[in-house]
Amino acid sequence: MLKNEAWTRGVGPCSMDRMRKKESGESSTEKRMNSAPKTVDEYMAGVAEPARGRLEKMRTLIRASLPREATEIISYRMPAFKHKRVLVWFAAFKDHCSLFPTAAVIEEFKDELKGFTISKGTVRFPADKPLPAALIKKMVKASLEKSEGKGRGRV
């Protein structure tokens, strides 16, 4: 056995390729992290129209529903609003915009959300339909109330 072979024993060719890539520079994860938006404005700038316009409208609706002290942040690589803790996230996708108000809020509004695609913590608003402004505001306010312990069950 050659001197250099001892450390590679039991390591397959795929592992060797990964090691070589790692030695050669930035990994794909590092590249993604370096290109991740650091502010909500940076995120918005990277969203193409017409999704950007819809997302700006959602951002305005959320902002109007929260106290002035609430701040915008990037969390999980998505825009979010925080007031003591993160209350809601929102994001743009190819054929929809999503609001992530937590599972408890979605459960509370499940009857009003009929007609929208929902999952445990996500509501999808299709690109070809108007945003339900009143419903978005109510969900954001419910998220705030739950975070302050005023709503039915904490988030």
C-alpha angles and dihedrals in degrees: 000000000000121000093250094047096070095076093046097051109124093013113119126221092260091057090049090052091052090050091051091049090050091052091048097063142272119019121225089254091054091048091051092048092049091051095044113115114256096197136033090245090056090050091050092048088058094054116092124225135291089030092052092059092050091047091050089053090050090048090052092049092050093046091051090053097053135070117270090251093063113112135208117238140164111247124170086001090296134102114263141170121233131196107168085324135014109287105178140359126205133188145171125240135177098275104010148025119235134211118201106198097155130267094271092058093047090051090051092052099035094120093052090046095061107125093038127090108249136176132180095295105003139080118194119208110198117234093233096059131065117259112258095238098183092048093049091051092049092050092049091049090049090052090052092048092049092050090053091047094249099109131076100286126347120270 
